[in-house]
Amino acid sequence: METCNKKVTLTSSQGKVIQFQEQSNLAFVLLVKSQSQDAPLDLEELMKYCLMPVPPSLGTPDGFFSKTNKASILHYLLEDTTPEDLPYPKDALFIQDGMALLHTLANLPPTCGEICLQVLDQMVAKKHFLFLTDSYHPESIKAQERLRRGSSEKIILAGPVTRKPYDFKMFLANDDNKKQICQLLLQVWSDQQAASKLERTEMGVLIKEGRAHQLVS
C-alpha cells in the first residue's frame, strides 16, 4: 500500500495546474473495517461507490464545492420542441437574468445612473417583467467559483452621477461591485425620473439579494 501513495498533476478546465495525492490509508481503513466481526463491510457493495474523502456530490478532490449545472436540464426540456411549438404569449411574465443583461450592454452612457436607465428601457418593453440577480454571499459555492475565475478591484459607486468604470465588464467581476450596481438599479428605478418609463409596462419587479421590489409609477 505504500506504493499506492502517488502524486498526480492535473490541469483543470480553467487551466489551473493541480497536484492530487492519492490517500492509500483510506483503502487500509476500509480493509480493516471489512474484517470487523460485529459490523463487517460488504466490499462488493462498497466498491460500487467512489472512494473519496468527500462525496463527489459535495466537492472535488482539490477542495472546491461541487456546483450543479442547472442550465443543462433546459436542453432535455426543449429537445423535442421547435420554436413554432413555443409561441410567446403577449401577457407572459418575462424573467430576466440581470447580470447576463449587464454583461451584454453596448454603447454605455457616461454615468452609472444613465446605465441603469438604459437597462430599464430594455425591460419596460415587456408587458410584465421580473429582473433578478444572484445573491452574493462570501462563503457560498458560487462565490468560490467566481474566485477561481478571478476577481477585479472594488470600486465605490457614490451614486447615479458616478462616472462609468473604464472596463465595465471587469467591474462586474467583483461581487461587491455587483451588489453596488444592484442597489443603484433599485435606487434609480425608484426615482422620479424612472416614473414615465414605468408607465409603459403593467408590472415591473426587481429582486435584489432575495427581496422583491415592485416598481410603480
C-alpha positions as CSV (number, residue, x, y, z in Angstrom):
1,M,0.0,0.0,0.0
2,E,3.0,2.3,0.4
3,T,3.5,2.2,-3.4
4,C,-0.1,3.4,-3.9
5,N,0.7,6.8,-2.3
6,K,1.2,8.6,-5.7
7,K,1.1,12.2,-6.7
8,V,-0.6,13.1,-10.0
9,T,-0.5,16.6,-11.7
10,L,-3.8,17.5,-13.4
11,T,-5.0,20.6,-15.3
12,S,-8.4,21.9,-14.5
13,S,-10.9,23.3,-17.1
14,Q,-9.8,26.8,-16.1
15,G,-6.2,26.0,-16.9
16,K,-5.1,25.7,-13.3
17,V,-2.5,23.1,-12.5
18,I,-3.5,20.9,-9.5
19,Q,-1.4,18.3,-7.7
20,F,-3.6,15.4,-6.4
21,Q,-2.2,12.9,-3.9
22,E,-3.8,9.6,-3.5
23,Q,-4.7,8.6,0.0
24,S,-3.7,5.0,0.4
25,N,-4.6,5.0,4.1
26,L,-8.2,5.2,3.2
27,A,-8.1,1.8,1.5
28,F,-6.3,0.3,4.5
29,V,-9.0,1.6,6.9
30,L,-11.7,0.1,4.7
31,L,-9.8,-3.3,4.7
32,V,-9.7,-3.2,8.5
33,K,-13.4,-2.3,8.7
34,S,-14.3,-5.2,6.4
35,Q,-12.8,-7.7,8.9
36,S,-14.8,-6.4,11.8
37,Q,-16.9,-9.2,13.3
38,D,-19.7,-7.0,14.8
39,A,-20.5,-4.9,11.7
40,P,-18.4,-6.1,8.7
41,L,-18.4,-4.1,5.5
42,D,-19.5,-5.7,2.2
43,L,-16.6,-4.8,-0.1
44,E,-18.5,-5.9,-3.2
45,E,-21.3,-3.4,-2.3
46,L,-18.8,-0.8,-1.2
47,M,-16.7,-0.8,-4.4
48,K,-19.8,0.4,-6.3
49,Y,-19.1,3.9,-5.0
50,C,-16.3,6.4,-5.4
51,L,-13.7,6.0,-2.6
52,M,-13.1,9.7,-1.8
53,P,-12.8,11.6,1.5
54,V,-15.6,13.9,0.2
55,P,-18.5,12.6,-1.9
56,P,-18.4,13.9,-5.5
57,S,-21.9,15.4,-5.0
58,L,-20.4,17.8,-2.4
59,G,-16.9,18.6,-3.5
60,T,-13.9,17.9,-5.6
61,P,-10.6,16.3,-4.5
62,D,-8.8,19.7,-4.8
63,G,-11.1,21.2,-2.1
64,F,-13.8,23.1,-4.0
65,F,-17.5,22.6,-3.6
66,S,-19.4,21.0,-6.4
67,K,-21.8,23.2,-8.4
68,T,-24.8,21.8,-10.3
69,N,-25.1,23.0,-13.9
70,K,-28.8,23.8,-13.8
71,A,-28.8,25.0,-17.4
72,S,-28.3,21.5,-18.7
73,I,-31.8,20.5,-17.8
74,L,-33.2,23.1,-20.3
75,H,-31.8,21.0,-23.2
76,Y,-33.8,18.0,-22.1
77,L,-36.9,20.0,-21.7
78,L,-36.7,21.5,-25.2
79,E,-35.1,18.6,-27.2
80,D,-38.4,17.5,-28.7
81,T,-39.7,21.0,-29.5
82,T,-39.3,23.7,-32.2
83,P,-39.7,27.5,-31.9
84,E,-43.1,27.1,-33.6
85,D,-44.2,24.9,-30.8
86,L,-43.5,27.6,-28.2
87,P,-45.3,30.8,-29.1
88,Y,-44.5,33.8,-26.9
89,P,-47.8,34.9,-25.1
90,K,-48.3,38.6,-25.2
91,D,-49.2,38.7,-21.5
92,A,-46.3,36.4,-20.4
93,L,-44.1,37.2,-17.4
94,F,-40.6,38.0,-18.8
95,I,-37.9,36.8,-16.4
96,Q,-34.5,38.5,-17.0
97,D,-31.1,37.3,-15.6
98,G,-29.9,40.7,-14.6
99,M,-26.1,40.1,-14.7
100,A,-26.4,38.4,-18.0
101,L,-28.0,41.5,-19.4
102,L,-25.5,43.9,-17.8
103,H,-22.6,41.9,-19.4
104,T,-24.2,42.3,-22.9
105,L,-24.7,46.1,-22.8
106,A,-23.1,48.1,-25.5
107,N,-22.6,51.8,-26.2
108,L,-22.7,52.6,-22.5
109,P,-23.6,56.2,-21.4
110,P,-21.0,58.1,-19.3
111,T,-22.6,57.7,-15.8
112,C,-23.8,54.7,-13.8
113,G,-27.2,56.2,-13.3
114,E,-27.7,56.5,-17.1
115,I,-26.6,52.9,-17.4
116,C,-29.4,51.9,-15.0
117,L,-31.9,53.8,-17.1
118,Q,-30.6,52.2,-20.3
119,V,-31.3,48.8,-18.7
120,L,-34.8,49.9,-17.6
121,D,-35.6,51.0,-21.2
122,Q,-35.0,47.4,-22.3
123,M,-37.1,46.0,-19.5
124,V,-40.2,48.2,-19.9
125,A,-40.6,47.0,-23.5
126,K,-42.2,43.9,-21.8
127,K,-45.7,44.0,-20.5
128,H,-44.7,42.2,-17.3
129,F,-41.1,41.8,-16.3
130,L,-39.1,40.3,-13.4
131,F,-35.5,41.5,-13.2
132,L,-33.3,39.5,-10.8
133,T,-29.7,38.7,-10.0
134,D,-27.9,36.2,-7.8
135,S,-27.4,36.7,-4.1
136,Y,-23.7,37.3,-3.3
137,H,-22.6,35.5,-0.1
138,P,-18.8,35.4,0.6
139,E,-18.7,31.7,1.6
140,S,-21.2,30.3,-1.0
141,I,-20.4,27.7,-3.7
142,K,-20.9,30.4,-6.3
143,A,-18.5,32.7,-4.6
144,Q,-15.8,30.1,-4.7
145,E,-16.4,29.5,-8.4
146,R,-16.1,33.2,-9.0
147,L,-12.8,33.3,-7.1
148,R,-11.4,30.6,-9.4
149,R,-12.3,32.8,-12.4
150,G,-10.6,35.8,-11.0
151,S,-11.8,38.9,-9.3
152,S,-11.4,42.6,-10.1
153,E,-10.8,45.6,-7.8
154,K,-13.7,47.0,-5.7
155,I,-14.9,50.4,-6.9
156,I,-17.1,52.6,-4.8
157,L,-20.3,53.9,-6.5
158,A,-21.1,57.2,-4.8
159,G,-24.5,57.5,-6.6
160,P,-26.1,57.8,-10.1
161,V,-23.7,60.6,-11.1
162,T,-20.6,58.3,-10.6
163,R,-18.6,58.0,-13.8
164,K,-18.8,54.7,-15.7
165,P,-15.9,52.4,-14.9
166,Y,-13.4,52.3,-17.7
167,D,-13.8,48.5,-18.2
168,F,-17.4,47.8,-17.2
169,K,-17.2,44.0,-17.7
170,M,-14.1,43.9,-15.5
171,F,-16.0,46.0,-12.9
172,L,-18.7,43.2,-12.8
173,A,-16.1,40.6,-12.0
174,N,-16.2,41.7,-8.3
175,D,-19.1,40.6,-6.1
176,D,-19.0,43.8,-4.1
177,N,-19.3,45.8,-7.3
178,K,-22.3,43.7,-8.3
179,K,-24.0,44.4,-5.0
180,Q,-23.5,48.1,-5.6
181,I,-24.8,48.2,-9.1
182,C,-27.9,46.2,-8.0
183,Q,-28.5,48.7,-5.2
184,L,-28.1,51.6,-7.6
185,L,-30.6,49.9,-10.0
186,L,-33.2,49.9,-7.3
187,Q,-32.4,53.5,-6.3
188,V,-32.6,54.8,-9.9
189,W,-35.7,52.8,-10.9
190,S,-37.5,54.0,-7.7
191,D,-36.7,57.7,-8.6
192,Q,-39.0,60.2,-10.2
193,Q,-37.0,60.2,-13.5
194,A,-38.0,56.5,-14.0
195,A,-41.7,57.1,-13.5
196,S,-42.5,57.9,-17.1
197,K,-40.6,54.8,-18.3
198,L,-42.5,52.6,-15.9
199,E,-45.8,53.8,-17.3
200,R,-45.1,51.7,-20.4
201,T,-45.3,48.4,-18.5
202,E,-48.1,46.9,-16.4
203,M,-45.9,45.2,-13.8
204,G,-42.3,45.5,-13.0
205,V,-40.4,43.7,-10.2
206,L,-36.7,44.0,-9.3
207,I,-35.3,41.3,-7.0
208,K,-32.2,42.3,-5.1
209,E,-30.5,39.9,-2.6
210,G,-33.6,37.7,-2.4
211,R,-36.1,40.5,-1.7
212,A,-38.6,41.6,-4.4
213,H,-39.4,45.2,-5.0
214,Q,-42.5,46.1,-7.1
215,L,-41.9,49.2,-9.2
216,V,-44.9,51.5,-9.8
217,S,-45.3,54.9,-11.5
